């Protein structure tokens, strides 16, 4: 019975904080929400295949390191093998989105969101195993301490690491040169590995040097703050795309001036939909929200066309979105 209780509480301690964090990041994608199926695929990759592949690769690479002795092996596994393997494996999901679903990847913010979802999935599964292991090693006291640290204090770590890679992939998406985009993506992955390695190394030193835990917290939360700065800058850029690209659509008669003004502000969007819900019901509010999403996607596609030139299918998508807005 007690084993069942530990399993249930460990699952809840892994799933509930992850769900809260994931919803916050979903909200942060203010202007054009990413499709649920692709967000779910990113999360699933992190939660299942990425964990399995990482464990297999770390065991395979950790065996030669064991020959160097327990101390050296622990340092190599924590500071080199785990960060490289885990960030590369998680990054495969972002590479897949870039190659297969790049039409859904509009810029830096989208890359951060997809990267964070991969990281949340990975962190959730990893945490559940750590929670179960901590109870087996030290009972409820160790279990509570590990839950506190991994679900709250360090709860954003994997999302932060892979979010860095995602930011690079999103930036690479807007690069005209394939080699320049490739360098940006590799540099972002390298930065994610570096932060991950720093966390692992200083965390492992905390048992003998408590100051190392302070360094870990500073690096991790400084990195999380960096991600939020990137998100804030991305909001500014996306608002600029909407302002520049949709002004022409007002002149074309595709959008009204009132719709343009509403599209520029996330707060106005929410307020307008709330008013429609109160006065005309859920259906009208939802239809207006869909219209704003179409308009935003039109602005983003026009920005892609302006930035990248006549990329395959972008002009067709622009005309389809204009037609849908005219019909609406």
FENLINSUL-V193922 format. One record per run of one state. SS is the DSSP state (H for helix, E for strand, L for the rest). FROM is the first residue (numbers start at 1). LEN is the number of residues. If there is no record, write none. Layout:
# FENLINSUL-V193922
ss->SS from->FROM len->LEN
ss->SS from->FROM len->LEN
This chain:
# FENLINSUL-V193922
ss->L from->1 len->1
ss->H from->2 len->27
ss->L from->29 len->7
ss->H from->36 len->31
ss->L from->67 len->3
ss->H from->70 len->31
ss->L from->101 len->1
ss->H from->102 len->3
ss->L from->105 len->3
ss->H from->108 len->46
ss->L from->154 len->3
ss->H from->157 len->17
ss->L from->174 len->4
ss->H from->178 len->28
ss->L from->206 len->5
ss->H from->211 len->42
ss->L from->253 len->4
ss->H from->257 len->7
ss->L from->264 len->2
ss->H from->266 len->15
ss->L from->281 len->1
ss->H from->282 len->27
ss->L from->309 len->5
ss->H from->314 len->14
ss->L from->328 len->1
